[in-house]
Amino acid sequence: MLTIENVGISAIAATVPGKCINNSDLSSVYGEIEVKKLISSIGVEQRHISGEFVTSADLCLDAARNLFKNVSVPVEKVQAVIFVSQTPDYQLPATACILQDKLGIPTSSMAFDINMGCSGYVYGLQVASSLINSGLKNVLLLVGDTVSKIVKPHDRSTELLFGDAGTATLVSFTDNSKITFEFGTDGSGFEHIIAKVPKVKRKLLGRADNYSFLEMNGGEVFSFTLRTVPKLVNGFIENLGLTPDYIDNCFYHQANHFMLKHLSKKSKFTQQQVPISIDRFGNTSGASIPLTLCYSPRNSYKNTLLVGFGVGLSWGIVHCDLTQTKLIPVSEFSDGK
């Protein structure tokens, strides 16, 4: 466990594309019975999908602009920009550099990318918190993915599951506040969620770009998750000196609904303790935790857990008090923005 003192999450905003896909409309592709079965299993009724020229950076940029409209901290006070994604705008430069300029964040700030997926929000929070601990006052964490662009058409294991989203989180120096983390990695399972080599060319930002189709071994991922995540959560709670009933909310990465039910049961959480957004937005990769925070208002945020797990294979958990965090309602992005 790692505890970082005098750091807090000031605000979180989330943006999804305006285009919404109802999975039930895919009956003509998979058959009505098969679609109903898939929806019942993964729990995804609809997803938001980005347009051809809308990128992960566009969604994060919109979320960041919404965030700064709702906080007293001006962009001029931001000293670092972190962009966490597996679908950046370019192979290089870092997308964070582009977003620094578009947001008007001072050129004296640092800006860099982190290539992480499902556990990326937790990892990004730790890096941002460490920067605050080193002396910075405000760090902007941008986490987003447009996974729909790398999903192979008519792939039943991925097409009905993934949606797109971008989020913005302001991490700030905060007296008498702390965040506690724990992480893990098992690279021996790297092939269970993978995009191997460039296979598909699509037009992006007016040019041709290489993309790889996403491949996922659902059975292996499910096995890894049930083997790793309950042990992580239960041990973490115990080390904090808490019990499951003392936790106000556990925001899991929205992998699939069937999996979340199993995880909740193994950690003795009630349905009320585990917010769900996958039915509305699908699996939005690293953006799913902050998206769910903005989408699912709760009565109390004092003892909150954030749990990421997946591609890598990697996992991470956070304990934090979000009582003073401004959670901004989810915004929809149109291509005309």
C-alpha positions as CSV (number, residue, x, y, z in Angstrom):
1,M,0.0,0.0,0.0
2,L,1.1,3.5,-0.8
3,T,-0.5,6.6,0.9
4,I,0.1,10.1,-0.4
5,E,-0.7,13.0,1.9
6,N,-2.1,16.4,1.2
7,V,-3.6,15.5,-2.2
8,G,-7.2,15.6,-3.2
9,I,-9.4,15.3,-6.3
10,S,-11.0,18.7,-6.9
11,A,-13.3,17.9,-9.8
12,I,-14.1,15.2,-12.4
13,A,-15.9,15.7,-15.8
14,A,-16.8,13.2,-18.5
15,T,-17.8,13.5,-22.2
16,V,-19.2,10.8,-24.5
17,P,-19.9,11.1,-28.2
18,G,-23.3,12.1,-29.2
19,K,-23.9,9.1,-31.4
20,C,-25.6,6.4,-29.5
21,I,-25.9,2.7,-30.6
22,N,-28.6,0.4,-29.2
23,N,-27.3,-3.1,-29.1
24,S,-30.7,-4.5,-29.8
25,D,-30.4,-3.0,-33.3
26,L,-27.7,-5.5,-34.1
27,S,-30.2,-8.3,-34.3
28,S,-29.9,-8.3,-38.0
29,V,-26.2,-9.2,-37.7
30,Y,-26.2,-11.7,-34.9
31,G,-29.8,-12.8,-34.7
32,E,-32.4,-11.7,-32.2
33,I,-31.8,-14.6,-29.7
34,E,-28.0,-14.2,-29.7
35,V,-28.2,-10.4,-29.2
36,K,-30.6,-10.8,-26.3
37,K,-28.2,-13.4,-24.8
38,L,-25.2,-11.1,-25.2
39,I,-27.0,-8.1,-23.7
40,S,-28.1,-10.2,-20.7
41,S,-24.6,-11.4,-20.1
42,I,-22.5,-8.3,-20.6
43,G,-25.2,-5.9,-19.5
44,V,-24.6,-3.4,-22.3
45,E,-27.9,-2.0,-23.7
46,Q,-26.4,1.0,-25.5
47,R,-23.0,2.6,-26.3
48,H,-21.8,6.0,-27.5
49,I,-19.5,5.8,-30.5
50,S,-17.2,8.5,-31.8
51,G,-17.5,9.8,-35.4
52,E,-14.8,9.2,-38.0
53,F,-12.9,12.4,-37.2
54,V,-13.5,12.5,-33.4
55,T,-10.6,11.3,-31.4
56,S,-9.9,10.4,-27.7
57,A,-8.3,13.8,-27.4
58,D,-11.4,15.6,-28.6
59,L,-13.5,13.9,-25.9
60,C,-11.0,14.7,-23.2
61,L,-10.6,18.3,-24.4
62,D,-14.4,18.8,-24.1
63,A,-14.4,17.2,-20.6
64,A,-11.6,19.5,-19.5
65,R,-13.3,22.6,-20.8
66,N,-16.5,21.6,-18.9
67,L,-14.4,21.0,-15.8
68,F,-12.8,24.4,-15.8
69,K,-16.2,26.1,-16.3
70,N,-17.2,24.5,-13.0
71,V,-14.1,25.1,-10.8
72,S,-12.4,28.2,-9.4
73,V,-9.0,27.0,-10.5
74,P,-8.0,28.7,-13.8
75,V,-6.1,26.8,-16.5
76,E,-3.2,29.1,-15.8
77,K,-2.7,27.4,-12.5
78,V,-2.2,23.9,-14.0
79,Q,1.4,22.7,-13.8
80,A,1.1,19.3,-15.5
81,V,-1.0,17.5,-18.0
82,I,-1.2,13.7,-18.1
83,F,-3.0,11.9,-20.9
84,V,-3.8,8.2,-20.3
85,S,-5.0,6.3,-23.4
86,Q,-4.4,3.4,-25.7
87,T,-5.9,5.3,-28.7
88,P,-3.8,8.5,-28.9
89,D,-4.1,10.9,-31.9
90,Y,-0.6,10.1,-33.1
91,Q,2.2,7.6,-32.6
92,L,4.2,10.7,-31.7
93,P,4.1,13.4,-30.4
94,A,2.4,12.8,-27.0
95,T,-1.2,13.8,-27.2
96,A,-0.8,15.6,-23.9
97,C,1.3,18.3,-25.6
98,I,-1.5,19.0,-28.1
99,L,-4.0,19.2,-25.3
100,Q,-1.8,21.6,-23.3
101,D,-1.8,24.0,-26.2
102,K,-5.5,23.7,-27.0
103,L,-6.5,24.3,-23.3
104,G,-4.2,27.3,-22.9
105,I,-2.2,25.7,-20.1
106,P,1.1,27.5,-19.5
107,T,4.1,26.5,-21.5
108,S,6.0,26.2,-18.2
109,S,3.9,23.0,-17.5
110,M,5.0,19.4,-18.2
111,A,2.8,17.2,-20.4
112,F,3.2,13.5,-21.2
113,D,1.2,10.4,-22.1
114,I,0.7,7.1,-20.3
115,N,-0.2,4.0,-22.4
116,M,-2.7,2.2,-20.1
117,G,-6.2,0.9,-20.6
118,C,-8.6,-0.6,-18.0
119,S,-6.5,0.2,-14.9
120,G,-5.2,3.5,-16.4
121,Y,-7.3,5.8,-14.3
122,V,-5.9,4.4,-11.1
123,Y,-2.4,4.5,-12.4
124,G,-2.9,8.1,-13.6
125,L,-4.2,9.2,-10.2
126,Q,-1.1,7.8,-8.6
127,V,1.3,9.6,-11.0
128,A,-0.7,12.9,-10.6
129,S,-0.7,12.5,-6.8
130,S,3.0,11.9,-6.8
131,L,3.6,15.1,-8.7
132,I,1.5,17.0,-6.1
133,N,3.6,15.4,-3.4
134,S,6.7,16.6,-5.2
135,G,5.6,20.2,-4.9
136,L,3.1,20.9,-7.8
137,K,-0.3,22.5,-6.9
138,N,-2.6,21.4,-9.7
139,V,-2.3,18.5,-12.2
140,L,-4.8,17.8,-15.0
141,L,-5.4,14.1,-15.6
142,L,-7.1,13.3,-18.9
143,V,-8.2,9.7,-19.5
144,G,-10.0,8.5,-22.6
145,D,-10.3,6.0,-25.3
146,T,-12.1,5.5,-28.6
147,V,-11.9,1.7,-28.6
148,S,-14.7,1.5,-31.1
149,K,-12.2,2.4,-33.8
150,I,-10.2,-0.8,-33.2
151,V,-13.1,-3.2,-32.8
152,K,-13.3,-5.7,-35.6
153,P,-16.8,-5.5,-37.2
154,H,-19.1,-8.4,-36.3
155,D,-16.7,-9.7,-33.6
156,R,-19.2,-10.9,-31.0
157,S,-16.7,-10.7,-28.1
158,T,-16.0,-7.0,-28.6
159,E,-18.5,-5.2,-30.9
160,L,-21.4,-5.1,-28.4
161,L,-19.2,-4.4,-25.4
162,F,-17.1,-1.3,-26.0
163,G,-18.0,2.4,-26.1
164,D,-16.0,5.6,-26.3
165,A,-15.5,8.4,-23.7
166,G,-13.1,11.1,-22.5
167,T,-12.7,12.4,-18.9
168,A,-10.9,15.1,-17.1
169,T,-9.8,15.1,-13.4
170,L,-8.2,18.0,-11.5
171,V,-5.8,16.7,-8.8
172,S,-4.7,19.4,-6.4
173,F,-2.7,20.1,-3.2
174,T,-5.2,19.7,-0.4
175,D,-4.4,20.1,3.3
176,N,-5.4,17.2,5.6
177,S,-6.4,14.9,2.7
178,K,-4.8,11.7,1.5
179,I,-5.2,9.0,-1.1
180,T,-4.1,5.4,-0.7
181,F,-3.1,3.1,-3.5
182,E,-2.2,-0.5,-4.3
183,F,-1.1,-1.9,-7.7
184,G,-0.1,-5.1,-9.5
185,T,1.0,-6.5,-12.8
186,D,1.1,-9.9,-14.5
187,G,2.6,-9.5,-17.9
188,S,2.4,-13.3,-18.5
189,G,-1.2,-12.7,-19.6
190,F,-0.4,-9.9,-22.0
191,E,-1.9,-11.7,-25.0
192,H,-5.4,-12.0,-23.5
193,I,-6.3,-8.4,-24.5
194,I,-4.1,-7.3,-27.3
195,A,-3.9,-5.4,-30.6
196,K,-1.0,-7.1,-32.3
197,V,0.0,-5.4,-35.6
198,P,-1.4,-2.7,-37.9
199,K,-4.1,-4.3,-40.0
200,V,-6.6,-1.6,-40.8
201,K,-6.3,1.8,-42.4
202,R,-8.8,4.4,-41.6
203,K,-8.9,8.2,-42.2
204,L,-8.2,10.2,-39.1
205,L,-7.7,14.0,-39.1
206,G,-7.5,14.0,-42.9
207,R,-4.8,11.4,-43.2
208,A,-4.4,7.6,-43.3
209,D,-3.5,5.9,-40.0
210,N,-2.7,2.3,-39.1
211,Y,-4.9,0.6,-36.5
212,S,-4.9,-2.8,-35.1
213,F,-8.0,-4.8,-34.4
214,L,-8.6,-5.5,-30.7
215,E,-8.5,-9.2,-29.8
216,M,-9.8,-10.4,-26.4
217,N,-9.9,-13.9,-24.8
218,G,-13.0,-13.4,-22.7
219,G,-12.6,-16.6,-20.7
220,E,-9.0,-15.9,-19.7
221,V,-9.8,-12.3,-18.8
222,F,-12.8,-13.4,-16.7
223,S,-10.6,-16.0,-14.9
224,F,-7.9,-13.5,-14.3
225,T,-10.3,-11.0,-12.9
226,L,-12.0,-13.4,-10.4
227,R,-8.6,-14.7,-9.4
228,T,-7.1,-11.3,-8.8
229,V,-9.6,-8.5,-8.0
230,P,-11.5,-9.9,-5.0
231,K,-8.1,-10.7,-3.4
232,L,-6.9,-7.2,-4.1
233,V,-10.1,-5.5,-2.8
234,N,-10.5,-7.7,0.3
235,G,-6.9,-7.4,1.3
236,F,-6.9,-3.7,0.7
237,I,-10.0,-3.1,2.9
238,E,-8.5,-5.2,5.7
239,N,-5.2,-3.4,5.6
240,L,-7.1,-0.1,5.9
241,G,-8.7,-1.4,9.0
242,L,-12.1,-1.3,7.5
243,T,-14.9,-3.8,6.7
244,P,-17.0,-4.0,3.5
245,D,-20.1,-2.5,5.1
246,Y,-18.0,0.6,6.0
247,I,-17.3,1.3,2.3
248,D,-19.7,3.9,0.9
249,N,-19.1,3.1,-2.8
250,C,-16.9,0.8,-4.8
251,F,-16.5,2.1,-8.4
252,Y,-15.2,-0.8,-10.4
253,H,-13.9,-0.6,-14.0
254,Q,-17.0,-1.4,-16.0
255,A,-15.8,-4.6,-17.6
256,N,-19.1,-6.3,-18.0
257,H,-22.2,-6.6,-15.8
258,F,-21.9,-10.3,-15.2
259,M,-18.4,-9.9,-14.0
260,L,-19.2,-7.0,-11.7
261,K,-21.9,-9.1,-10.0
262,H,-19.4,-11.8,-9.2
263,L,-16.8,-9.2,-7.9
264,S,-19.4,-7.5,-5.7
265,K,-20.5,-10.9,-4.2
266,K,-16.9,-12.0,-3.5
267,S,-16.2,-8.7,-1.6
268,K,-19.6,-8.8,0.2
269,F,-20.7,-5.5,-1.3
270,T,-24.4,-4.8,-1.7
271,Q,-25.9,-3.7,-5.0
272,Q,-26.2,-0.2,-3.5
273,Q,-22.5,0.0,-2.9
274,V,-21.5,-0.7,-6.5
275,P,-22.6,1.9,-9.0
276,I,-23.2,0.7,-12.6
277,S,-22.9,2.6,-15.9
278,I,-22.0,-0.2,-18.3
279,D,-25.7,-0.6,-19.3
280,R,-25.7,3.0,-20.5
281,F,-22.2,3.5,-21.9
282,G,-20.6,0.1,-22.4
283,N,-17.0,-0.7,-21.4
284,T,-15.1,2.6,-22.0
285,S,-11.7,1.3,-21.0
286,G,-9.7,3.6,-18.6
287,A,-12.5,6.2,-18.7
288,S,-15.1,4.0,-17.2
289,I,-14.4,4.8,-13.5
290,P,-14.5,8.6,-13.8
291,L,-17.4,8.3,-16.2
292,T,-19.4,6.3,-13.7
293,L,-18.5,8.8,-10.9
294,C,-20.1,11.6,-13.0
295,Y,-23.1,9.5,-14.1
296,S,-24.2,7.8,-10.9
297,P,-24.7,10.3,-8.0
298,R,-24.3,8.8,-4.5
299,N,-25.4,10.0,-1.0
300,S,-22.0,9.7,0.5
301,Y,-18.4,9.7,-0.9
302,K,-16.4,9.6,2.4
303,N,-15.0,6.1,2.0
304,T,-14.8,5.5,-1.7
305,L,-12.9,2.7,-3.6
306,L,-11.8,3.0,-7.2
307,V,-10.8,-0.3,-8.8
308,G,-9.2,-0.8,-12.2
309,F,-8.2,-4.1,-13.8
310,G,-7.6,-5.5,-17.3
311,V,-5.2,-5.1,-20.2
312,G,-1.6,-5.7,-19.4
313,L,-2.6,-7.6,-17.3
314,S,-2.7,-5.0,-14.6
315,W,-4.7,-3.9,-11.7
316,G,-4.9,-1.1,-9.1
317,I,-7.1,0.2,-6.3
318,V,-7.6,3.6,-4.6
319,H,-9.2,4.6,-1.3
320,C,-10.2,8.3,-1.2
321,D,-12.6,10.7,0.3
322,L,-14.6,12.5,-2.5
323,T,-16.8,14.5,-0.2
324,Q,-15.4,17.8,-1.5
325,T,-15.0,16.6,-5.1
326,K,-17.2,18.3,-7.7
327,L,-18.7,15.7,-10.0
328,I,-19.9,17.3,-13.2
329,P,-22.8,15.6,-15.1
330,V,-21.8,13.7,-18.3
331,S,-21.7,15.8,-21.4
332,E,-22.4,14.7,-25.0
333,F,-20.0,15.7,-27.8
334,S,-21.2,16.5,-31.3
335,D,-18.9,16.5,-34.3
336,G,-19.7,20.2,-34.7
337,K,-18.2,21.2,-31.3
